[in-house]
């Protein structure tokens, strides 16, 4: 997935918006209630992004997949940083985004 693919998928979520509240190098996606569900640094290669995750699942994913690490500059209990390095399927990446969106909608 490219940065544009991630952006398009995030914006396909109902009520999703994007902005640059932290400067021009981090794209932030929020739901209709203004809750952040994904942060996408624009200067990282390979591409990385932060997503919210259930705390128990976050640990499990980190143990299973080297491309999933504790959330960089985020609450490590609730956020993961995902590296798009080809080791994760597009389906799995979309599931991470879906889960994050669903968690912040609640």
C-alpha positions in Angstrom: 0.0 0.0 0.0 1.1 3.5 -0.7 0.5 6.6 1.4 -2.3 7.5 -1.1 -3.9 4.1 -0.7 -3.9 4.5 3.1 -5.3 8.0 2.8 -8.1 6.9 0.4 -9.0 4.0 2.6 -9.2 6.2 5.7 -11.3 8.8 3.9 -13.7 6.1 2.8 -14.8 5.6 6.4 -18.1 7.4 7.3 -17.5 10.9 8.5 -13.7 10.6 8.3 -11.7 13.8 7.9 -8.0 14.5 7.5 -5.8 17.3 8.7 -2.3 18.4 9.6 -2.6 19.6 13.2 1.0 18.7 14.1 2.7 20.3 11.1 3.0 19.4 7.4 4.7 16.0 8.0 1.9 14.0 9.9 -1.5 13.5 8.3 -4.1 12.9 11.0 -7.4 11.1 10.3 -10.4 11.7 12.6 -13.9 10.3 12.8 -17.0 12.4 12.8 -16.7 13.0 16.6 -13.2 14.4 16.1 -11.4 11.3 17.6 -8.1 10.3 16.0 -8.0 6.9 14.4 -4.8 7.0 12.4 -1.7 9.1 12.1 0.4 8.9 8.9 3.9 10.4 8.9 4.6 11.7 5.4 8.3 11.5 5.6 8.8 7.9 6.6 10.2 5.2 4.2 9.1 2.5 4.5 5.7 3.9 5.2 4.5 3.7 8.9 1.3 4.7 10.5 -0.2 4.6 14.0 -3.5 3.0 14.8 -5.5 2.4 17.9 -5.8 -1.2 19.1 -7.5 -3.2 21.8 -4.7 -3.5 24.5 -4.7 -7.3 24.7 -4.7 -7.6 20.9 -2.0 -4.9 20.6 0.4 -7.1 22.5 -0.5 -10.2 20.5 0.0 -8.5 17.2 3.4 -7.2 18.3 4.5 -10.7 19.2 3.3 -12.2 15.9 4.4 -9.6 13.4 7.7 -7.7 13.5 6.1 -4.9 11.4 3.8 -4.1 14.3 5.5 -2.2 17.2 4.3 -0.2 20.2 2.9 3.2 19.0 5.6 5.7 18.4 5.0 8.8 20.5 1.7 7.4 21.5 0.2 5.6 24.5 1.8 2.2 24.0 -1.0 0.4 25.7 -3.6 1.5 23.1 -1.6 2.3 20.0 0.5 0.4 17.5 2.9 1.6 14.8 2.6 -0.5 11.6 5.4 -0.6 9.1 4.3 -1.2 5.5 7.3 -3.3 4.4 5.5 -6.0 2.4 5.3 -8.4 5.3 1.6 -7.7 6.0 -1.1 -8.2 3.5 -3.3 -5.3 2.3 -6.2 -7.1 3.8 -4.5 -7.1 7.2 -3.5 -3.5 7.0 -7.1 -2.6 6.2 -8.3 -4.6 9.2 -5.9 -2.6 11.4 -7.4 0.6 10.1 -11.0 -0.8 10.4 -10.4 -1.8 14.0 -8.9 1.5 14.9 -11.8 3.4 13.4 -14.3 1.1 15.2 -12.6 1.6 18.5 -12.7 5.4 18.4 -16.4 5.4 17.2 -17.5 3.6 20.4 
